Amino acid sequence: MLATVFMIRDGDFGSDYDFKLIGALIGAFLALYFWFRHKKLDYVWVYAIGFLVWFSVEWFLQLMGIRDIKDAFLFGSPISSFMQALLRGGFEGALIAVMGIFFADGLMAKGKERVLFGVFLAFVLGGISIQSLAQAQPIRDVGGDVLSRRDMLNPIGLFLLFGALALTLWWGKFKATPLAHKRALYMYLVMVSIALVWNISEFSANTRWIEMGTFENPVRATPVIEFIALSFDTLIEIGMAYMPFLVFAYLFKLIK
C-alpha cells in the first residue's frame, strides 16, 4: 500500500546553486529587456507568476515530505531548504518559463527571424545537454543517498498537475484568442523540447532515473515503468506544468 514511483535526480548540478542564481538573474534580465524594448510586461508577469508558483510548490513538497533532498551550497556555503526553494523557483520556475515564451514568440515570427530563433533554441538545447553530460556519474546509485527522491504518485502532486492540465485546456477552448492559443501551443512545444533533451541527457549521464518501492527500500523500476514515468515527466510534469504561468497572465488580463 505504501509502494510508489520515485523520480531520482543526482549529480553535482542539483546541489550547486551558484548556477541556479545566475540563471534566475538571466531570466529577470530577459523579462526586463522585453519590457524596455517592446513596452510590454508579458515576460515580467510570466516570470513573477512562475517564480511564486514554483517556489510555493517546491517549499510545499519539502514541508510535506514528498521530495527528499540533500544539503545544497551557494558559493561554497550551505543554504537552508527555504533558500533552496527560492532559488529553484527563480531558476526552474521563472527562468524556464520565460525561455519558453521567449522562444515561442521567436518561432511564431516569419522568415529570417524564425530561422534565427530556431538556431538559437538548438544552441540552448545543446548547452543543456552538454551541461547535463558534464555531470555524468559512472553508475546509478539506486536506493542510495541521492540528491532528490520525489514521490511521483503523491495525490496532492497529481491533483496540482492535472489541475494545471484542466485549467490550460479550459482556457484554450473557451477563453483564448486565436493568437493567444497559438502562442501557448508554441510555448508548450518549446517546454517539451527542453524537457526531452534534459531528461535524455541526464538519463544518459546516470543522474536521472526511476525507482519503485518505499522511501526506506526503493529499487530500480522496470524499463516499461521507467519509460512511462519519464514520458509523463516530459509531457505533463514539465511541459504542462509551466502553462498556467502564461494562462494566469491572460486570465487576469495582465497581458493585453
C-alpha positions in Angstrom: 0.0 0.0 0.0 2.9 2.4 0.6 4.8 1.4 -2.6 5.1 4.3 -5.1 7.2 5.5 -8.0 10.1 7.9 -7.5 11.8 10.4 -9.8 15.5 10.5 -8.9 17.8 13.4 -9.5 21.5 13.1 -8.7 24.8 14.8 -9.6 26.6 17.9 -8.6 24.5 20.2 -10.8 21.5 19.8 -8.4 23.5 20.7 -5.3 25.4 23.6 -6.7 23.1 26.6 -6.5 25.5 29.2 -8.0 24.2 28.3 -11.5 20.6 28.5 -10.3 21.1 32.0 -9.0 22.8 33.1 -12.2 20.0 31.5 -14.3 17.4 33.3 -12.2 19.1 36.6 -12.8 19.4 35.9 -16.6 15.6 35.3 -16.7 14.9 38.5 -14.9 17.2 40.4 -17.3 15.4 38.9 -20.3 12.0 39.8 -18.9 13.1 43.4 -18.2 14.7 43.7 -21.7 11.5 42.7 -23.3 9.7 45.3 -21.2 12.0 48.1 -22.1 12.2 47.2 -25.8 8.6 46.4 -26.5 6.9 48.4 -23.7 5.0 45.2 -22.7 5.1 43.4 -19.4 4.3 39.9 -20.8 7.6 38.4 -19.7 7.7 40.2 -16.4 4.3 38.7 -15.4 5.3 35.2 -16.6 8.5 35.5 -14.6 6.7 36.7 -11.5 3.9 34.1 -11.6 6.4 31.3 -12.5 8.6 32.3 -9.6 5.8 32.5 -7.0 4.1 29.3 -8.1 7.3 27.2 -8.4 8.7 28.4 -5.2 5.4 27.7 -3.4 5.3 24.2 -4.9 8.9 23.4 -4.1 8.6 24.6 -0.5 5.3 22.6 -0.1 6.9 19.4 -1.5 9.7 19.7 1.1 7.4 20.5 4.0 5.1 17.6 3.2 8.0 15.2 2.7 7.1 14.5 -0.9 10.6 15.5 -2.0 13.6 14.2 -0.1 16.7 16.4 -0.8 20.3 16.6 0.3 22.3 19.6 1.5 23.0 22.3 -1.1 25.5 25.1 -1.4 25.7 28.7 -2.7 29.2 30.0 -3.4 30.6 27.2 -1.1 28.3 27.9 1.9 25.4 25.6 2.9 21.9 27.1 2.4 18.6 26.3 4.1 15.8 24.4 2.5 13.8 27.6 2.2 16.6 29.3 0.3 16.9 26.2 -2.0 13.2 26.5 -2.7 13.6 30.2 -3.5 16.4 29.6 -6.0 14.7 26.7 -7.6 11.7 29.0 -8.0 13.8 31.5 -9.8 15.7 29.0 -12.0 13.4 26.0 -12.6 10.3 28.1 -12.5 10.8 31.7 -13.6 13.8 31.3 -16.0 12.5 28.2 -17.8 9.0 29.8 -18.2 10.5 33.0 -19.7 12.6 30.8 -22.0 9.5 29.0 -23.1 7.6 32.2 -24.0 10.7 33.8 -25.5 11.4 31.0 -28.0 7.6 30.6 -28.6 7.4 34.3 -29.7 10.5 33.9 -31.8 9.4 30.7 -33.6 6.0 32.3 -34.3 7.8 35.0 -36.3 8.3 34.8 -40.1 11.3 34.5 -42.3 14.8 35.0 -41.1 13.7 35.8 -37.5 12.1 32.4 -37.1 15.3 30.7 -38.5 17.4 32.7 -36.1 15.4 31.7 -33.1 15.4 28.1 -34.3 19.1 28.1 -34.4 19.3 29.8 -31.0 17.0 27.2 -29.5 19.1 24.4 -30.9 22.2 26.1 -29.3 20.5 26.3 -25.9 19.3 22.7 -26.1 22.9 21.7 -27.0 24.1 23.7 -23.9 21.6 21.9 -21.7 22.8 18.6 -23.0 26.5 19.4 -22.5 25.9 20.7 -19.0 24.0 17.6 -18.1 26.5 15.2 -19.6 29.4 17.0 -17.8 27.9 15.9 -14.5 27.9 12.2 -15.6 28.4 9.5 -13.0 29.8 6.0 -13.6 26.8 4.2 -12.2 23.3 5.0 -10.9 23.2 4.9 -7.1 19.9 3.0 -6.9 18.4 3.2 -3.4 21.4 5.4 -2.3 21.8 8.8 -0.8 20.9 10.8 -4.0 20.3 14.5 -4.4 16.5 14.3 -4.7 13.9 11.5 -4.5 10.4 12.7 -5.3 7.2 10.7 -5.0 5.6 10.9 -8.4 2.3 9.4 -7.3 1.6 11.6 -4.3 -2.1 12.5 -4.6 -1.5 16.2 -3.9 1.1 16.5 -6.6 -1.1 14.7 -9.1 -4.0 16.9 -8.2 -1.9 20.0 -8.9 -0.6 18.6 -12.2 -4.0 17.6 -13.6 -5.4 20.9 -12.3 -2.9 22.7 -14.4 -3.8 20.5 -17.4 -7.5 21.1 -16.9 -7.1 24.9 -16.5 -4.9 25.1 -19.6 -7.3 23.1 -21.8 -10.4 25.0 -20.5 -8.7 28.3 -21.2 -7.5 27.2 -24.6 -11.0 26.0 -25.5 -13.2 28.8 -24.2 -11.1 31.9 -23.4 -8.0 32.1 -25.5 -8.0 34.2 -28.7 -6.5 32.5 -31.8 -3.2 34.4 -31.3 -3.0 33.5 -27.6 -3.9 29.9 -28.3 -1.1 29.7 -30.9 1.3 31.4 -28.5 0.5 28.9 -25.8 0.9 25.9 -28.1 4.3 27.1 -29.3 5.3 27.6 -25.6 4.2 24.1 -24.8 6.2 22.6 -27.6 9.3 24.6 -26.5 8.9 23.3 -23.0 8.6 19.7 -24.1 11.7 20.1 -26.3 13.7 21.4 -23.3 12.3 18.7 -21.0 13.0 15.9 -23.6 16.7 17.0 -24.1 17.2 17.4 -20.4 15.7 14.0 -19.5 17.6 12.1 -22.2 20.9 13.8 -21.3 20.5 13.3 -17.5 19.4 9.7 -18.0 22.4 9.1 -20.2 24.6 10.7 -17.6 23.3 8.4 -14.8 21.9 11.4 -12.9 18.2 10.8 -13.5 16.2 7.6 -13.3 13.1 6.0 -11.9 12.8 3.9 -8.7 9.9 2.0 -7.2 9.0 0.9 -3.7 9.1 3.0 -0.5 11.4 5.8 0.7 13.1 3.2 3.0 13.5 0.5 0.4 13.5 1.7 -3.2 14.6 -0.4 -6.2 15.2 0.3 -9.9 11.9 0.5 -11.8 11.2 -1.9 -14.7 12.0 -0.5 -18.2 8.3 -0.1 -19.1 7.5 1.9 -15.9 10.7 4.0 -16.3 9.7 4.9 -19.9 6.2 5.8 -18.8 7.4 7.8 -15.8 10.0 9.8 -17.8 7.4 10.4 -20.6 4.9 11.7 -18.0 7.6 14.0 -16.6 8.4 15.3 -20.1 4.8 15.9 -21.3 3.0 16.8 -18.1 5.3 17.5 -15.1 7.5 19.8 -17.2 5.7 20.6 -20.4 2.2 21.2 -19.0 3.2 22.4 -15.5 4.5 25.7 -16.9 1.5 26.6 -19.0 -0.6 28.2 -16.1 2.1 30.8 -15.8 1.0 32.2 -19.2 -2.7 31.3 -18.7 -3.0 33.2 -15.4 -1.4 36.2 -17.0 -4.1 36.2 -19.7 -7.0 35.3 -17.4 -6.0 38.2 -15.0 -5.7 40.5 -18.1 -2.1 41.2 -17.3 -1.3 40.5 -21.0 -3.3 42.7 -23.4 
